[in-house]
Amino acid sequence: MKCDLCGKSSLFGHNVSHSKRRTNRRWVPNIHPATVTINGQTKHLNLCTRCLRTHHKVVKTA
């Protein structure tokens, strides 16, 4: 999945064992469906937790 706000998506790499054998793995961002109000309009977005946290901070201080 991909964050609709910042564009964060999966990254790929290797698991490396003690004997240095490499197997493929991927890091998946923590994406959640959320209902967010942006410029007075309610939108349904898939957001990473970092964007949700930042949005919550902006709304709370405004």
Distance bins in CASP14 RR format, pairs under 12 A and 6 or more apart:
PFRMAT RR
TARGET T0000
AUTHOR 0000-0000-0000
RMODE 2
METHOD distances of the structure
MODEL  1
1 7 0 0 0 0 0 1 0 0 0 0 0
1 8 0 0 0 0 1 0 0 0 0 0 0
1 9 1 0 0 1 0 0 0 0 0 0 0
1 10 1 0 0 1 0 0 0 0 0 0 0
1 26 0 0 0 0 0 1 0 0 0 0 0
1 28 1 0 0 1 0 0 0 0 0 0 0
1 29 1 0 0 1 0 0 0 0 0 0 0
1 30 0 0 0 0 1 0 0 0 0 0 0
1 31 1 0 1 0 0 0 0 0 0 0 0
1 32 0 0 0 0 1 0 0 0 0 0 0
1 33 0 0 0 0 1 0 0 0 0 0 0
1 45 0 0 0 0 0 1 0 0 0 0 0
1 46 1 0 0 1 0 0 0 0 0 0 0
1 47 0 0 0 0 0 1 0 0 0 0 0
1 48 0 0 0 0 1 0 0 0 0 0 0
2 8 1 0 0 1 0 0 0 0 0 0 0
2 9 1 0 1 0 0 0 0 0 0 0 0
2 10 0 0 0 0 1 0 0 0 0 0 0
2 11 0 0 0 0 0 1 0 0 0 0 0
2 28 0 0 0 0 0 1 0 0 0 0 0
2 29 1 0 0 1 0 0 0 0 0 0 0
2 31 1 0 0 1 0 0 0 0 0 0 0
2 45 0 0 0 0 0 1 0 0 0 0 0
2 46 1 0 0 1 0 0 0 0 0 0 0
2 47 0 0 0 0 0 1 0 0 0 0 0
2 48 0 0 0 0 1 0 0 0 0 0 0
2 51 0 0 0 0 0 1 0 0 0 0 0
3 9 1 0 0 1 0 0 0 0 0 0 0
3 10 0 0 0 0 0 1 0 0 0 0 0
3 28 0 0 0 0 0 1 0 0 0 0 0
3 29 1 0 0 1 0 0 0 0 0 0 0
3 30 0 0 0 0 1 0 0 0 0 0 0
3 31 1 0 0 1 0 0 0 0 0 0 0
3 32 0 0 0 0 1 0 0 0 0 0 0
3 33 0 0 0 0 0 1 0 0 0 0 0
3 34 0 0 0 0 0 1 0 0 0 0 0
3 36 0 0 0 0 0 1 0 0 0 0 0
3 45 0 0 0 0 1 0 0 0 0 0 0
3 46 1 0 0 1 0 0 0 0 0 0 0
3 47 1 0 1 0 0 0 0 0 0 0 0
3 48 1 0 1 0 0 0 0 0 0 0 0
3 49 0 0 0 0 1 0 0 0 0 0 0
3 50 0 0 0 0 1 0 0 0 0 0 0
3 51 1 0 1 0 0 0 0 0 0 0 0
3 52 0 0 0 0 1 0 0 0 0 0 0
3 54 0 0 0 0 0 1 0 0 0 0 0
3 55 0 0 0 0 0 1 0 0 0 0 0
4 29 0 0 0 0 0 1 0 0 0 0 0
4 31 0 0 0 0 1 0 0 0 0 0 0
4 32 0 0 0 0 0 1 0 0 0 0 0
4 33 0 0 0 0 1 0 0 0 0 0 0
4 34 0 0 0 0 1 0 0 0 0 0 0
4 36 0 0 0 0 1 0 0 0 0 0 0
4 38 0 0 0 0 0 1 0 0 0 0 0
4 43 0 0 0 0 1 0 0 0 0 0 0
4 44 0 0 0 0 1 0 0 0 0 0 0
4 45 1 0 1 0 0 0 0 0 0 0 0
4 46 1 0 1 0 0 0 0 0 0 0 0
4 47 1 0 0 1 0 0 0 0 0 0 0
4 48 0 0 0 0 1 0 0 0 0 0 0
4 51 0 0 0 0 1 0 0 0 0 0 0
4 52 0 0 0 0 0 1 0 0 0 0 0
4 55 0 0 0 0 0 1 0 0 0 0 0
5 29 0 0 0 0 0 1 0 0 0 0 0
5 31 0 0 0 0 0 1 0 0 0 0 0
5 32 0 0 0 0 0 1 0 0 0 0 0
5 34 0 0 0 0 1 0 0 0 0 0 0
5 36 0 0 0 0 1 0 0 0 0 0 0
5 38 0 0 0 0 1 0 0 0 0 0 0
5 43 0 0 0 0 0 1 0 0 0 0 0
5 45 1 0 0 1 0 0 0 0 0 0 0
5 46 0 0 0 0 1 0 0 0 0 0 0
5 47 1 0 1 0 0 0 0 0 0 0 0
5 48 1 0 0 1 0 0 0 0 0 0 0
5 49 0 0 0 0 0 1 0 0 0 0 0
5 50 0 0 0 0 1 0 0 0 0 0 0
5 51 1 0 1 0 0 0 0 0 0 0 0
5 52 0 0 0 0 1 0 0 0 0 0 0
5 53 0 0 0 0 0 1 0 0 0 0 0
5 54 0 0 0 0 1 0 0 0 0 0 0
5 55 0 0 0 0 1 0 0 0 0 0 0
5 58 0 0 0 0 0 1 0 0 0 0 0
6 29 0 0 0 0 1 0 0 0 0 0 0
6 31 0 0 0 0 0 1 0 0 0 0 0
6 45 0 0 0 0 0 1 0 0 0 0 0
6 46 0 0 0 0 0 1 0 0 0 0 0
6 47 0 0 0 0 1 0 0 0 0 0 0
6 48 1 0 0 1 0 0 0 0 0 0 0
6 49 0 0 0 0 0 1 0 0 0 0 0
6 50 1 0 0 1 0 0 0 0 0 0 0
6 51 1 0 1 0 0 0 0 0 0 0 0
6 52 0 0 0 0 0 1 0 0 0 0 0
6 53 0 0 0 0 0 1 0 0 0 0 0
6 54 0 0 0 0 1 0 0 0 0 0 0
6 55 0 0 0 0 0 1 0 0 0 0 0
7 29 0 0 0 0 1 0 0 0 0 0 0
7 31 0 0 0 0 0 1 0 0 0 0 0
7 45 0 0 0 0 0 1 0 0 0 0 0
7 46 0 0 0 0 1 0 0 0 0 0 0
7 47 0 0 0 0 1 0 0 0 0 0 0
7 48 0 0 0 0 1 0 0 0 0 0 0
7 50 0 0 0 0 0 1 0 0 0 0 0
7 51 0 0 0 0 1 0 0 0 0 0 0
8 27 0 0 0 0 0 1 0 0 0 0 0
8 28 0 0 0 0 0 1 0 0 0 0 0
8 29 1 0 1 0 0 0 0 0 0 0 0
8 30 0 0 0 0 1 0 0 0 0 0 0
8 31 0 0 0 0 1 0 0 0 0 0 0
8 46 0 0 0 0 0 1 0 0 0 0 0
8 47 0 0 0 0 1 0 0 0 0 0 0
8 48 1 0 1 0 0 0 0 0 0 0 0
8 49 0 0 0 0 0 1 0 0 0 0 0
8 50 1 0 0 1 0 0 0 0 0 0 0
8 51 0 0 0 0 1 0 0 0 0 0 0
8 52 0 0 0 0 0 1 0 0 0 0 0
9 26 0 0 0 0 1 0 0 0 0 0 0
9 27 0 0 0 0 1 0 0 0 0 0 0
9 28 0 0 0 0 1 0 0 0 0 0 0
9 29 1 0 0 1 0 0 0 0 0 0 0
9 31 0 0 0 0 1 0 0 0 0 0 0
9 46 0 0 0 0 0 1 0 0 0 0 0
9 48 0 0 0 0 1 0 0 0 0 0 0
10 24 0 0 0 0 0 1 0 0 0 0 0
10 25 0 0 0 0 0 1 0 0 0 0 0
10 26 1 0 1 0 0 0 0 0 0 0 0
10 27 1 0 0 1 0 0 0 0 0 0 0
10 28 1 0 1 0 0 0 0 0 0 0 0
10 29 1 0 0 1 0 0 0 0 0 0 0
10 30 0 0 0 0 0 1 0 0 0 0 0
10 31 0 0 0 0 1 0 0 0 0 0 0
10 48 0 0 0 0 0 1 0 0 0 0 0
11 24 0 0 0 0 0 1 0 0 0 0 0
11 25 0 0 0 0 1 0 0 0 0 0 0
11 26 1 0 0 1 0 0 0 0 0 0 0
11 27 1 0 1 0 0 0 0 0 0 0 0
11 28 0 0 0 0 1 0 0 0 0 0 0
11 29 0 0 0 0 1 0 0 0 0 0 0
12 22 0 0 0 0 0 1 0 0 0 0 0
12 23 0 0 0 0 0 1 0 0 0 0 0
12 24 1 0 0 1 0 0 0 0 0 0 0
12 25 1 0 0 1 0 0 0 0 0 0 0
12 26 1 0 1 0 0 0 0 0 0 0 0
12 27 1 0 0 1 0 0 0 0 0 0 0
12 28 0 0 0 0 0 1 0 0 0 0 0
13 22 0 0 0 0 1 0 0 0 0 0 0
13 23 0 0 0 0 1 0 0 0 0 0 0
13 24 1 0 0 1 0 0 0 0 0 0 0
13 25 1 0 1 0 0 0 0 0 0 0 0
13 26 1 0 0 1 0 0 0 0 0 0 0
13 27 1 0 0 1 0 0 0 0 0 0 0
14 20 0 0 0 0 0 1 0 0 0 0 0
14 21 0 0 0 0 1 0 0 0 0 0 0
14 22 1 0 1 0 0 0 0 0 0 0 0
14 23 1 0 0 1 0 0 0 0 0 0 0
14 24 1 0 0 1 0 0 0 0 0 0 0
14 25 1 0 0 1 0 0 0 0 0 0 0
14 26 0 0 0 0 0 1 0 0 0 0 0
14 27 0 0 0 0 0 1 0 0 0 0 0
15 21 0 0 0 0 1 0 0 0 0 0 0
15 22 1 0 0 1 0 0 0 0 0 0 0
15 23 1 0 1 0 0 0 0 0 0 0 0
15 24 1 0 0 1 0 0 0 0 0 0 0
15 25 1 0 1 0 0 0 0 0 0 0 0
15 26 0 0 0 0 0 1 0 0 0 0 0
15 27 0 0 0 0 0 1 0 0 0 0 0
16 22 1 0 1 0 0 0 0 0 0 0 0
16 23 0 0 0 0 1 0 0 0 0 0 0
16 24 0 0 0 0 0 1 0 0 0 0 0
16 25 0 0 0 0 1 0 0 0 0 0 0
17 23 1 0 0 1 0 0 0 0 0 0 0
17 25 0 0 0 0 0 1 0 0 0 0 0
28 48 0 0 0 0 0 1 0 0 0 0 0
29 46 0 0 0 0 1 0 0 0 0 0 0
29 47 0 0 0 0 1 0 0 0 0 0 0
29 48 1 0 1 0 0 0 0 0 0 0 0
29 49 0 0 0 0 1 0 0 0 0 0 0
29 50 0 0 0 0 1 0 0 0 0 0 0
29 51 0 0 0 0 1 0 0 0 0 0 0
29 52 0 0 0 0 0 1 0 0 0 0 0
30 46 0 0 0 0 0 1 0 0 0 0 0
30 47 0 0 0 0 1 0 0 0 0 0 0
30 48 1 0 0 1 0 0 0 0 0 0 0
30 49 1 0 1 0 0 0 0 0 0 0 0
30 50 0 0 0 0 1 0 0 0 0 0 0
30 51 0 0 0 0 0 1 0 0 0 0 0
30 52 0 0 0 0 1 0 0 0 0 0 0
30 53 0 0 0 0 0 1 0 0 0 0 0
31 45 0 0 0 0 1 0 0 0 0 0 0
31 46 1 0 1 0 0 0 0 0 0 0 0
31 47 1 0 0 1 0 0 0 0 0 0 0
31 48 1 0 1 0 0 0 0 0 0 0 0
31 49 0 0 0 0 1 0 0 0 0 0 0
31 50 0 0 0 0 0 1 0 0 0 0 0
31 51 0 0 0 0 1 0 0 0 0 0 0
31 52 0 0 0 0 1 0 0 0 0 0 0
32 44 0 0 0 0 0 1 0 0 0 0 0
32 45 0 0 0 0 1 0 0 0 0 0 0
32 46 1 0 0 1 0 0 0 0 0 0 0
32 47 1 0 0 1 0 0 0 0 0 0 0
32 48 1 0 0 1 0 0 0 0 0 0 0
32 49 1 0 0 1 0 0 0 0 0 0 0
32 50 0 0 0 0 0 1 0 0 0 0 0
32 51 0 0 0 0 1 0 0 0 0 0 0
32 52 1 0 0 1 0 0 0 0 0 0 0
32 53 0 0 0 0 0 1 0 0 0 0 0
32 55 0 0 0 0 0 1 0 0 0 0 0
33 43 0 0 0 0 0 1 0 0 0 0 0
33 44 1 0 0 1 0 0 0 0 0 0 0
33 45 1 0 0 1 0 0 0 0 0 0 0
33 46 1 0 1 0 0 0 0 0 0 0 0
33 47 0 0 0 0 1 0 0 0 0 0 0
33 48 0 0 0 0 0 1 0 0 0 0 0
33 52 0 0 0 0 0 1 0 0 0 0 0
34 42 0 0 0 0 0 1 0 0 0 0 0
34 43 0 0 0 0 1 0 0 0 0 0 0
34 44 1 0 0 1 0 0 0 0 0 0 0
34 45 1 0 1 0 0 0 0 0 0 0 0
34 46 1 0 0 1 0 0 0 0 0 0 0
34 47 1 0 1 0 0 0 0 0 0 0 0
34 48 0 0 0 0 1 0 0 0 0 0 0
34 49 0 0 0 0 1 0 0 0 0 0 0
34 51 0 0 0 0 1 0 0 0 0 0 0
34 52 1 0 1 0 0 0 0 0 0 0 0
34 53 0 0 0 0 0 1 0 0 0 0 0
34 55 0 0 0 0 1 0 0 0 0 0 0
34 56 0 0 0 0 0 1 0 0 0 0 0
35 41 0 0 0 0 0 1 0 0 0 0 0
35 42 1 0 0 1 0 0 0 0 0 0 0
35 43 1 0 0 1 0 0 0 0 0 0 0
35 44 1 0 1 0 0 0 0 0 0 0 0
35 45 1 0 0 1 0 0 0 0 0 0 0
35 46 0 0 0 0 0 1 0 0 0 0 0
35 47 0 0 0 0 0 1 0 0 0 0 0
35 52 0 0 0 0 0 1 0 0 0 0 0
35 55 0 0 0 0 0 1 0 0 0 0 0
36 42 1 0 0 1 0 0 0 0 0 0 0
36 43 1 0 1 0 0 0 0 0 0 0 0
36 44 0 0 0 0 1 0 0 0 0 0 0
36 45 1 0 1 0 0 0 0 0 0 0 0
36 46 0 0 0 0 0 1 0 0 0 0 0
36 47 1 0 0 1 0 0 0 0 0 0 0
36 51 0 0 0 0 1 0 0 0 0 0 0
36 52 0 0 0 0 1 0 0 0 0 0 0
36 54 0 0 0 0 0 1 0 0 0 0 0
36 55 1 0 0 1 0 0 0 0 0 0 0
36 56 0 0 0 0 1 0 0 0 0 0 0
36 58 0 0 0 0 0 1 0 0 0 0 0
36 59 0 0 0 0 1 0 0 0 0 0 0
37 43 1 0 0 1 0 0 0 0 0 0 0
37 44 0 0 0 0 0 1 0 0 0 0 0
37 45 0 0 0 0 0 1 0 0 0 0 0
37 55 0 0 0 0 1 0 0 0 0 0 0
37 56 0 0 0 0 0 1 0 0 0 0 0
37 58 0 0 0 0 0 1 0 0 0 0 0
37 59 1 0 0 1 0 0 0 0 0 0 0
37 62 0 0 0 0 0 1 0 0 0 0 0
38 44 0 0 0 0 0 1 0 0 0 0 0
38 45 0 0 0 0 1 0 0 0 0 0 0
38 47 0 0 0 0 0 1 0 0 0 0 0
38 51 0 0 0 0 0 1 0 0 0 0 0
38 55 0 0 0 0 1 0 0 0 0 0 0
38 58 0 0 0 0 0 1 0 0 0 0 0
38 59 0 0 0 0 0 1 0 0 0 0 0
40 59 0 0 0 0 0 1 0 0 0 0 0
40 62 0 0 0 0 0 1 0 0 0 0 0
43 55 0 0 0 0 0 1 0 0 0 0 0
45 51 0 0 0 0 1 0 0 0 0 0 0
45 52 0 0 0 0 1 0 0 0 0 0 0
45 55 0 0 0 0 1 0 0 0 0 0 0
46 52 0 0 0 0 0 1 0 0 0 0 0
47 53 0 0 0 0 1 0 0 0 0 0 0
47 54 0 0 0 0 1 0 0 0 0 0 0
47 55 1 0 0 1 0 0 0 0 0 0 0
47 56 0 0 0 0 0 1 0 0 0 0 0
48 54 0 0 0 0 1 0 0 0 0 0 0
48 55 0 0 0 0 0 1 0 0 0 0 0
49 55 0 0 0 0 0 1 0 0 0 0 0
49 56 0 0 0 0 0 1 0 0 0 0 0
50 56 0 0 0 0 0 1 0 0 0 0 0
50 57 0 0 0 0 0 1 0 0 0 0 0
51 57 0 0 0 0 0 1 0 0 0 0 0
51 58 0 0 0 0 0 1 0 0 0 0 0
52 58 0 0 0 0 0 1 0 0 0 0 0
52 59 0 0 0 0 0 1 0 0 0 0 0
53 59 0 0 0 0 0 1 0 0 0 0 0
53 60 0 0 0 0 0 1 0 0 0 0 0
54 60 0 0 0 0 0 1 0 0 0 0 0
54 61 0 0 0 0 0 1 0 0 0 0 0
55 61 0 0 0 0 0 1 0 0 0 0 0
55 62 0 0 0 0 0 1 0 0 0 0 0
56 62 0 0 0 0 0 1 0 0 0 0 0
END
